[in-house]
């Protein structure tokens, strides 16, 4: 199982869920499973958030492998000005 922690801004798409456990071997599979579980989520929404896996920000996580028990965090992107 992989643990997914949602940014508070995502709660409207997850029915208020802050955290879920899913089965996935890489980030792409995790997104597919999350979209299946929460139909309001989609790639456009995912792209609005940075992704941290086990506390490390991953700039391009698409094929990033996931190990049993790892944590995926969706965090708001910080814009530079």
N, C-alpha and C positions, 0 to 999 in steps of 0.2 A: 504494500500500500504506500501511496505517496500522500503527503499532507499538503493541502492547498489553503493558503491564508489570503483572503481577499482584502483589498483596500476598502475603506469605509464607503467610498464613492461607488463601489460595485454592488453594494447591498440591494439596490433597487433592481438589479438584474438577477440576483441570486435568491430572491424571496426572503431577504434578511439574513441569510446564512453568512457567517463570518469565516467559517472554516469547514472544510470537508476532507474526506479521505477517498481517494480514487485509485484505480489500477492503471498504471501507464509506465512504459519503458523509456519514453523520451518526451520532450516538451510538446511536440506536435500531437502525440497521442493524448497527452493530458488535456490539451485544448479541445480536442474532439470529444473527449469524455465529458468535459465541463459543459460544452455546448449541448450535448445530448441530455445531460442532467438539468441544465438551466437553459431552456430554449431562448431566453432573451439575450444571452451572451452570444457574441460573434467576434470574428477576427478584427473588425473595426474597433470594437471596445477593447479587446486585448492590446491592440497597438497603441492605445492611449496610456498604457501603464508600463513602467519598467518592470523587469522580472529579476528576482533574486532567487537563486537556488542555494539552499543551505547558507544563507547570509552573504552570498557573493553575487553582485549585480552581473548579469550576463547580457552583453549588448545585442547579440543575435542568437537567441536561445532555440530556434526552431528544431534542430536535430540534437539538442543537448540531451545526453543520456541521463536517466534518473535511476537512482538506486532505491532499494527497499527502505522505507522510513525517511526519505529525504523530504525537505520542506520547500515548497514553491511559494514565494511571496509576490503578490502584485502590489506595487507601490506607485504612487503618483510620480510622473516624470517631472523633473525640475527643469524649467526653461531658463536658458541663458539670455541675458539682455545686454 
